[in-house]
């Protein structure tokens, strides 16, 4: 006995055209029996953002104690930088400076 029932897999549906709002064009949004409806809502806590912004503005742009520690290590001859760290720094600098990649 052979059973050929059409399966309701996503690859069996034709692609949908999507409007500017992100919802499908020409298709009603209905939730049928047995279908789950997911919804997400995001909110911004403006007070929290302002508090963090204020805290950030009070931090020094340069951590002088860290600079001094590295400076002493360089003077003492025991500051080691791996080849991988050099490559990553050059790569990072090239990406941030390249007008094509922005």
N, C-alpha and C positions, 0 to 999 in steps of 0.2 A: 504494500500500500504506500502511496506517495502523497504527501501533503505539501501543497505549495501555497501557503498563506503569505500575503504581503506583510513584511515586518515594518513596524513603525520606528525605524532607526533614523537618526539625523541625516545620514548620507543619502537616504531615500527621498528626502524632500528637496524641491528645487530651491536655489538661493533666493532669499527675500531681498527686495529693494528696501533700503532704509532711508527715512527722511532725516531732516536736520535735527530733529529732536531725538533721534536714535531709535524711534519706534518703527516697526514695519509699515510700509505704505500699502494701503488697500487690504489690510487684514485687521479684523476686529480683535481686541484684546479681551478674550473671554477665558475664564478658568473653568474647565469642565470637571466632571466628576472624576475623582482620582488624581487630578493634577494639582501640584503644589504651586503656590504663589509666593515667590520670594520678594522681599522688599527691604531696602536699606535706606537709612536716613543718616546723613552726616551733619554735624553741627559744629560750630566754632565757638569756643568759650573765649570771648573777646577779653575778659578780665585776665584770664590765665595767659593769653598771648601777650598782653601789655606787661604783665608782671615779668614774664620771661625776657621780653625785649628790654625792660628796664635793668634787669640783672645783667644781661649781656652787655649793655652799654657801659656798665661799671667795671667790667673786666678789662685788664690792660691788653692792648693789642699785641705786645711782645711780652712773653714770660721771661723777665730778666734773669730769674734764678736758673732757669733751664739754659739760657744762653751762656751764662757764666760757667755752668757745669760742663757744657760742651767745649767752651773755650779752654778751660783747664785741661780737659782730656786731649785736645789737639796739641796744646803746648807740651804736655807730658809725653806725647807720642803714642798714646794708647787708645786713640779714637779710631775705631775700625768701621769701615763702610764696605758692605759686600757689593759684588758686581751687580747683583739683582737689585739692590737699593739704588745704585747709580742708574741702571736702565729704567727703572720705574720713575725716577725723578725726571730724567730726560724725556721720557714718553709723556709724562704728565704736563711738563712745560710745553712740549711741542703741541699737544692737543689744545691747551688753553690759549696758545698764541696763534694757532692756525686759523686764518679767516675763512678757509673753505669748510672747516668742521664746525663752525659756530652756527 
